[in-house]
Amino acid sequence: MQIRLTSLIIGVFLLYSYTGLLECQAEQEPLPDKTLESTTDSPLLLPPLKEDTDQHLSSAASVYIKKFKLDGNTVYSDEDLAFIVSPYEERKISSEELHDVKNKISLFYYTNGYVNSGAVIPDQKVSDGYITIKIIEGVLPKITVTGNSWLKSNYVSRRLEIATGDGKAPLNINVLQDRLKIIKQNPRVENINANLSPGLKLGEAELEVTIKEARPYFLTFEVNNYNSPSVGAYRGDIIFEHINLTGWGDSIRLKYGITEGLDTYSSKYEIPLNRSGTSFYIEADRSKSVVVAQPFGDFDIKGDTTTMGGGFKHPFYKSVSSEFLMGVKFEHRKSNTEMLGQNWSFTEGVNNGESKVSVIRFSQEWIQRSLEQVIAARSTVSFGLDILDATKVESTDPTKTIPNATFAAWLGQFQWIRRIAETQIIARLDMRISDSPLLSIEKFAIGGHATVRGYRENVMTPDNGLVASLEWRIPVAHWNIPALTKNQKQGMVYLAPFFDFGKGTNTRTEDPEPGSISSIGIGFRWSISENFYSEVYWGHALRDIEQSTEYDLQDDGLHFQISANVFD
């Protein structure tokens, strides 16, 4: 991104998810993991302030100044500027010194980023030693966007106007440059250049922004073994995403996944509501499964889970390197299970094979990025509501608590990524706490590629849980594929030794056995290009868990994925 200021001289101064049957941890989304990219922005090289040769105060050779009156200053108060003007008060000064006062005020504004602001001394009568210095705080009333084809011009200009107060606030080039960098981080924009020039009126400037749009659509194919072996571990996904559907920054994501015994469909549509980043989204997911792992494959065990939801997100603070946002989401989930053609309840709290949950979730997320590291944290509080026929099963034993759809739970997620030389350290911690026993569709899943590698997917599903992981990614080779690898940043091969730990407990019911699992292992990651990626992780389980179904590759601690984006 480049920002160029030309001819900016105005007048006398210058003018930026349980098993395949029941999905768990609906709100447990991955945290951002990208550090800031280094930039090659050109420095803001501006011409020096132009000397004022106008004759003021009737060209008096000297004049007695009792006090300067400042007029028009809103950015800085009279007290803020007193250190400039006070040395010239209560004495007689020359016309050269009078010009020095004005130029020093202009330079003070300029060096603090107000590049089209400055001071002038209009010709006036000196009355009792009082002289008025008029300060013109420059504005940016006009922004022109070019180079865009599908992305709306107003989508860009309205977001830049945050930095200019809709053309009414004094222009600060540093604030504007930060806003341009924020737009550059938008995935819909590949590059942005800006040219600032004088406007038609004194104290006004014009900004011409040229953008290069990024490709807004993606079609991705994935193959992995990230599913529970009970419904078939080997999975294929096809994902279509468009992040600028109508030109206003709205996005749609469609996904279909299949295993031997599972079909999943998911969709999400999100639209920005204002220039500040507030957005609204709706989403729907459905999964239909049948247990295929022996010895249970002959019992015709089936599951059907549907999730509908929507919510709002709003960034309360956003800068180039950090962001804090909050969100609220409502979600309704319905699950049915059956065996041999009849409704069947496999867990407590389920009513004749059916469970329904209506949940409202409040989330807070904080992200801090730099060139060397990224720190991200998310807190999600969920409340199960007794609405829309939520599942409630009364216990026949007064000493026993049965899971139901009314609950309160908290999920905390933390991630730290640190770049050390050419290597990366990744530390992650997830914690879940619930006030009551949970239905299966709301439990916390532990085990598998995203939590504790070396174990089967979702080998533990407690009410409460903790997952910790530490990984060190070390570049060891550079393998190019001529048709795919296009630059030195691509084709890197990483070895990734890791340690994972997971612990689970239940609320007011018997804890799972074992209560904790852990593993050590190593991963192989190959970023062939921007569009092709593969990884294989092997984890050694430090605590064996006996499985009741037939052997699967996950029992040897192997987890793999291959991902390919069709469009270049």
Sequence and secondary structure as in RCSB ss.txt:
>XXXX:A:sequence
MQIRLTSLIIGVFLLYSYTGLLECQAEQEPLPDKTLESTTDSPLLLPPLKEDTDQHLSSAASVYIKKFKLDGNTV
YSDEDLAFIVSPYEERKISSEELHDVKNKISLFYYTNGYVNSGAVIPDQKVSDGYITIKIIEGVLPKITVTGNSW
LKSNYVSRRLEIATGDGKAPLNINVLQDRLKIIKQNPRVENINANLSPGLKLGEAELEVTIKEARPYFLTFEVNN
YNSPSVGAYRGDIIFEHINLTGWGDSIRLKYGITEGLDTYSSKYEIPLNRSGTSFYIEADRSKSVVVAQPFGDFD
IKGDTTTMGGGFKHPFYKSVSSEFLMGVKFEHRKSNTEMLGQNWSFTEGVNNGESKVSVIRFSQEWIQRSLEQVI
AARSTVSFGLDILDATKVESTDPTKTIPNATFAAWLGQFQWIRRIAETQIIARLDMRISDSPLLSIEKFAIGGHA
TVRGYRENVMTPDNGLVASLEWRIPVAHWNIPALTKNQKQGMVYLAPFFDFGKGTNTRTEDPEPGSISSIGIGFR
WSISENFYSEVYWGHALRDIEQSTEYDLQDDGLHFQISANVFD
>XXXX:A:secstr
 EEEE S EETTEE     SSS   TT                             GGG SEEEESEEEEES  S
S HHHHHHHHGGGSSEEEEHHHHHHHHHHHHHHHHHTT TT EEE      BTTEEEEEEE  EEEEEEEES SS
S HHHHHHHHTTTTTTTTS   HHHHHHHHHHHHHSTTEEEEEEEEEE SSTTEEEEEEEEEE   EEEEEEEE 
 S GGG S EEEEEEEES SSSSS EEEEEEEE SSEEEEEEEEEEE STT  EEEEEEEEEEEE  STTSGGG 
EEEEEEEEEEEEEEEEEE SSEEEEEEEEEEEEEEEEEETTEE   STT BTTEEEEEEEEEEEEEEEE SSEEE
EEEEEEEEEES SS      SSTT     S  EEEEEEEEEEEEETTEEEEEEEEEEEESS   GGGS  BSSTT
SSTTS TT B  SEEEEEEEEEEEEEEE   TTT  STTSSEEEEEEEEEEEEEE SSS   SSSEEEEEEEEEE
EE SSSEEEEEEEEEESS    SS   GGGGTEEEEEEEES  
